[in-house]
């Protein structure tokens, strides 16, 4: 599956959450768990938990747009969500 990135999105992950785009993709390809859904202005957002190859559990929010995955944001999961995963 292809991913849709732009410079602002990659910057946001790195600077705000200390996550690389590669880590977000790793979490997406892990056996992720869908936690919630949200319809926001016509876009169906999925909230999920996944794990990087290094073992970091991430929360990530993504949409499917034009047959591509767009990860809106990703950040380290709090302890409670790590246990849930």
N, C-alpha and C positions, 0 to 999 in steps of 0.2 A: 504494500500500500504506500502511496506517495504522501508526503507531508508538505504543507503549505507554510512557509516561514517568511518573515520579512525582518529587516534589521531592527525595527522597534520591538518586535516580539522577542527576538533573541536577546536584545539588550535588557529588556524587562526581566527575563528569566535569570540572566547573569547578575545584573546589578541589584535587583530587588530581592531575589531569593537564593542567590549563589548556586544556581542550577544551570547546567549546560543543556543545549538543545539535544545533544546526544543522550544525556541522562533521561530527559523527558521521553525520548523515543524508546529507550531501553525499558522504561516503566510501562509504556504503551504495549510493547511486545511481550512483557512478562504476563503471567497469569493474573491479570488485573481484575479487581472487583469493582463493579459499578455500585456506587453508593447513593446517588441521587440524580434526578433529571430536572431540567428547568427550561421552559420555553421563554426565551428572552427576545422580544422584538422579532419574532418569527424564526429565530434560530434555536434549534433543539440542542441544548448544552448537556453534556454528560459529565458527571463528577465521578472520579474513579481513584482507586488506590492501586499502586503498582510498585515494583521493586527494581532498582537498577542492578546491573551486574555486580556492583560493589556491595550490594545489600542495603542500600539506602531506600527506605520506604517513602514514596512521594504521593502527594495528592496532586492530581492533574485534572484540568478541565479542558474538554475538547469538543469540537463540532466537526461534522462532516460537511464539506463544502466543495461542490464541483468534483466529486469523487476523490477528494483528498482529505487527509486528516489535518485539522488546524488546532494545534495545542495552544489554547488561549493563555494559560498560565500553569505553572507547576511549582510546588514548594514542598519542603520536608514536612512529613506528617508529624503531628503531635503524638505524644506517647499513647494516648487512648486509641487513636486511629492506627498506630503501629500494632497495638495488640489486636485490634479488630482484623487487620490484614493477616 
